[in-house]
Amino acid sequence: MIMIFFALIEVGLIIYSVSVLKKINSFTQENEVRFWSLYIKKSTSKKNLKKIQAKILFTYAHDSLRNKIAYWTERCIIDFGFLGGSIWLFIVIGFNLDLKLSIPSLICFMLVIPNFMLLSNQLYHFWKNQPIWKEHSIEEQPFLLPNTEDHKRLNKYWLQLFASLYLIMAVGTYFAF
């Protein structure tokens, strides 16, 4: 009976997470792509889109030593944590091992979440203080920032999403035991 209760909680949390993701995606317009905390205008080629994304990250990372260290630390934790957790989870599921062995992958995923939030906030605040917004009109900008209220609301939605993901992981870990 308790397993059914926890399964219903898990399904409810998944439905809630999907509804929060829909709210987050509603901030993006048809001609925009969300990249961390910025909105990039859709261009005709993927090569141009990748170039703009690289420029956004490169300019932030090479602005100061502090930004460079913060960027590479957070980016490594995000990339290696997600990839490592995914590979470990694939091994556990692929070889039909005990679910208790999947706990390290859940810990990796839990380490990724705060760093994702930190990096997107740092990118937003860095680009908000740049002089490019005064030099060119909005139509000429390759990417846009959300206004302060939208940014706060997006952060609230991301925190709700991450909290529900933490709860999903906690309930899933309960099932493993």
Contacts in CASP RR format, 6 or more apart in sequence:
PFRMAT RR
TARGET T0000
AUTHOR 0000-0000-0000
METHOD contacts of the structure
MODEL  1
MIMIFFALIEVGLIIYSVSVLKKINSFTQENEVRFWSLYIKKSTSKKNLK
KIQAKILFTYAHDSLRNKIAYWTERCIIDFGFLGGSIWLFIVIGFNLDLK
LSIPSLICFMLVIPNFMLLSNQLYHFWKNQPIWKEHSIEEQPFLLPNTED
HKRLNKYWLQLFASLYLIMAVGTYFAF
3 175 0 8 1.000
6 171 0 8 1.000
6 172 0 8 1.000
6 174 0 8 1.000
6 175 0 8 1.000
9 171 0 8 1.000
10 168 0 8 1.000
10 171 0 8 1.000
10 172 0 8 1.000
13 164 0 8 1.000
13 167 0 8 1.000
13 168 0 8 1.000
13 171 0 8 1.000
14 168 0 8 1.000
16 164 0 8 1.000
17 161 0 8 1.000
17 164 0 8 1.000
17 165 0 8 1.000
17 168 0 8 1.000
20 157 0 8 1.000
20 160 0 8 1.000
20 161 0 8 1.000
20 164 0 8 1.000
21 161 0 8 1.000
23 157 0 8 1.000
24 154 0 8 1.000
24 157 0 8 1.000
24 158 0 8 1.000
24 161 0 8 1.000
25 34 0 8 1.000
27 34 0 8 1.000
27 146 0 8 1.000
27 150 0 8 1.000
27 154 0 8 1.000
28 34 0 8 1.000
28 39 0 8 1.000
29 39 0 8 1.000
31 41 0 8 1.000
31 42 0 8 1.000
32 39 0 8 1.000
32 40 0 8 1.000
32 41 0 8 1.000
32 42 0 8 1.000
32 144 0 8 1.000
33 39 0 8 1.000
33 40 0 8 1.000
33 41 0 8 1.000
33 42 0 8 1.000
33 49 0 8 1.000
34 40 0 8 1.000
35 53 0 8 1.000
35 56 0 8 1.000
35 143 0 8 1.000
36 56 0 8 1.000
36 119 0 8 1.000
36 120 0 8 1.000
36 123 0 8 1.000
36 124 0 8 1.000
37 120 0 8 1.000
37 121 0 8 1.000
37 123 0 8 1.000
37 124 0 8 1.000
37 145 0 8 1.000
37 146 0 8 1.000
37 151 0 8 1.000
37 154 0 8 1.000
38 56 0 8 1.000
38 123 0 8 1.000
38 124 0 8 1.000
38 127 0 8 1.000
38 143 0 8 1.000
38 144 0 8 1.000
38 145 0 8 1.000
39 143 0 8 1.000
39 144 0 8 1.000
39 145 0 8 1.000
39 146 0 8 1.000
40 49 0 8 1.000
40 52 0 8 1.000
40 53 0 8 1.000
40 56 0 8 1.000
40 142 0 8 1.000
40 143 0 8 1.000
40 144 0 8 1.000
41 141 0 8 1.000
41 142 0 8 1.000
41 143 0 8 1.000
41 144 0 8 1.000
42 49 0 8 1.000
43 49 0 8 1.000
43 52 0 8 1.000
52 142 0 8 1.000
52 143 0 8 1.000
55 142 0 8 1.000
56 123 0 8 1.000
56 127 0 8 1.000
56 143 0 8 1.000
57 71 0 8 1.000
57 123 0 8 1.000
60 67 0 8 1.000
60 71 0 8 1.000
60 122 0 8 1.000
60 123 0 8 1.000
60 126 0 8 1.000
60 127 0 8 1.000
61 67 0 8 1.000
61 68 0 8 1.000
61 71 0 8 1.000
61 72 0 8 1.000
62 68 0 8 1.000
63 126 0 8 1.000
67 122 0 8 1.000
67 126 0 8 1.000
70 118 0 8 1.000
70 119 0 8 1.000
70 122 0 8 1.000
71 119 0 8 1.000
71 122 0 8 1.000
74 115 0 8 1.000
74 118 0 8 1.000
74 119 0 8 1.000
74 122 0 8 1.000
75 119 0 8 1.000
77 111 0 8 1.000
77 112 0 8 1.000
77 115 0 8 1.000
78 112 0 8 1.000
78 115 0 8 1.000
78 116 0 8 1.000
78 119 0 8 1.000
81 108 0 8 1.000
81 109 0 8 1.000
81 111 0 8 1.000
81 112 0 8 1.000
82 108 0 8 1.000
82 109 0 8 1.000
82 112 0 8 1.000
84 105 0 8 1.000
84 108 0 8 1.000
85 104 0 8 1.000
85 105 0 8 1.000
85 108 0 8 1.000
85 109 0 8 1.000
86 105 0 8 1.000
88 102 0 8 1.000
88 104 0 8 1.000
88 105 0 8 1.000
88 108 0 8 1.000
89 102 0 8 1.000
89 105 0 8 1.000
91 97 0 8 1.000
92 98 0 8 1.000
92 99 0 8 1.000
92 101 0 8 1.000
92 102 0 8 1.000
92 105 0 8 1.000
93 102 0 8 1.000
99 175 0 8 1.000
99 176 0 8 1.000
100 176 0 8 1.000
100 177 0 8 1.000
102 176 0 8 1.000
103 173 0 8 1.000
103 176 0 8 1.000
106 169 0 8 1.000
106 172 0 8 1.000
106 173 0 8 1.000
109 165 0 8 1.000
109 169 0 8 1.000
110 166 0 8 1.000
110 169 0 8 1.000
113 162 0 8 1.000
113 165 0 8 1.000
113 166 0 8 1.000
114 162 0 8 1.000
117 155 0 8 1.000
117 158 0 8 1.000
117 159 0 8 1.000
117 162 0 8 1.000
120 158 0 8 1.000
121 155 0 8 1.000
124 145 0 8 1.000
124 146 0 8 1.000
124 151 0 8 1.000
127 145 0 8 1.000
128 145 0 8 1.000
132 141 0 8 1.000
133 141 0 8 1.000
133 145 0 8 1.000
138 144 0 8 1.000
145 151 0 8 1.000
146 154 0 8 1.000
END
